[in-house]
Amino acid sequence: MKVLITGTAGFIGFHLAEKLLGCGHDIVGLDNINDYYDVQLKYDRLAFHGFNRQQASEFHQIQTSSLHPSYRFVRMNLEDKAEIMDLFQKERFEVVINLAAQAGVRYSLTNPDVYVSSNVQGFLNILEAARKYPVKNLIYASSSSVYGLNKSIPFKESDPTSHPISLYAASKKANEMMAHTYAQLFGIPAIGLRFFTVYGPWGRPDMALFLFTKAITEGKPFQVFNHGDMSRDFTYVGDIVESIKRLMDTPAQSDPLWDPKHPNPAHSSAPYRIYNIGHNSPVQLMDYVRNIEKYLGMEAKVEYLPLQDGDVPNTWADVSELIDTIQYKPQVKIEEGIDQFVKWYTEYYKIDVKKA
């Protein structure tokens, strides 16, 4: 299939491109390579797939990988509607996987404007392009953060998500509602994926595993919030991309049993579905830290602080809907995932540590 992946210089997009290249798909990757975090890491991800920095830096110029003839990349902003429309007109994608977004819960507290322009306006442009140049399957990244104040765990897709506690979460909730509108009005088959704390090699520097590992290897203290009393449903990136790959062959369909008098928000009479993608096995944050210590062979220096605005103390995904649809459950255990990350991190940054 001809597939557009937005955010291919990003963490999940990089891994998804790697997965789909092994399946024989014709891929166009898109990213604006913004400076939310170290752009060198983004360029290195692209270089891994055969795009040099000079190529990748050019806006609106589609480049072909030197390693994979079926993989092309274009630097582009989702907010640039004219360019997005032109790309869809020329390429006529069968599947669109929208992973590009302004990420980060805490960053949204101080930089709210970019979340509206990138996550809301940018996604609207994707929807408009898919409306004008129809696709067989639109898959987009939502987030476990949409559950907000909900404390009924494990989180189910049918749970209310009307009380977000960060603008990032609100922007992802907006994406879900926008996607449903376009599914209802224009028949665009839309699947929203609520990711739960994704981690693994080539990860984002603003996320816990990266931050903790960097601090430990540098002998510096790092901050743990809610005095360490937090748990997360950490989900290995390989499980995320395997799930997406399988969902590509399962476009959203109208649910004939959907009851408008008792509406399930994850289903619809329109071709619309929402899925959690999590490990379904929450881990205490301090157990996570101890595993990093184990695989680094180094001791952490922890500074305990109260819960931060925008954070929730616990996440836990009910993934029964995902399993029913694709017959796959995220399965990589936390020990294996952290080991893989530490191996990548120490090699990438050329750090000589004694591993347990």
Buried (B, 14 or more C-beta within 10 A) or exposed (E): BBBBBBBBBBBBBBBBBBBBBEEEBBBBBBBBBBEBBEBEBBBBBBBEBBBEBEBBBEEEEBBBBEEBEBBBBBBBBBBBBEBBBBBBEEBEBBBBBBBBBBBBBBBBBEEBEBBBBBBBEBBBBBBBBBBEBBBBBBBBBBBBBBBBEBEEBBBBBBBEBEEBBBBBBBBBBBBBEBBBBBBBEBEBBBBBBBBBBBBBBBBBEBBBBBBBBBBBBEEEEBEBBBEEBBBBBBBBBBBBBBBBBBBBEBBBEBBEEBEEEEEBBBBBBBBBBBBBBBBBBBBBBBEBBEBBBBBBEBEBEBEEEEEEEBBBEBBBBBBBBBBEBBEBBBEBBBEEBBBBBBEBBBEEEEBEBEEE
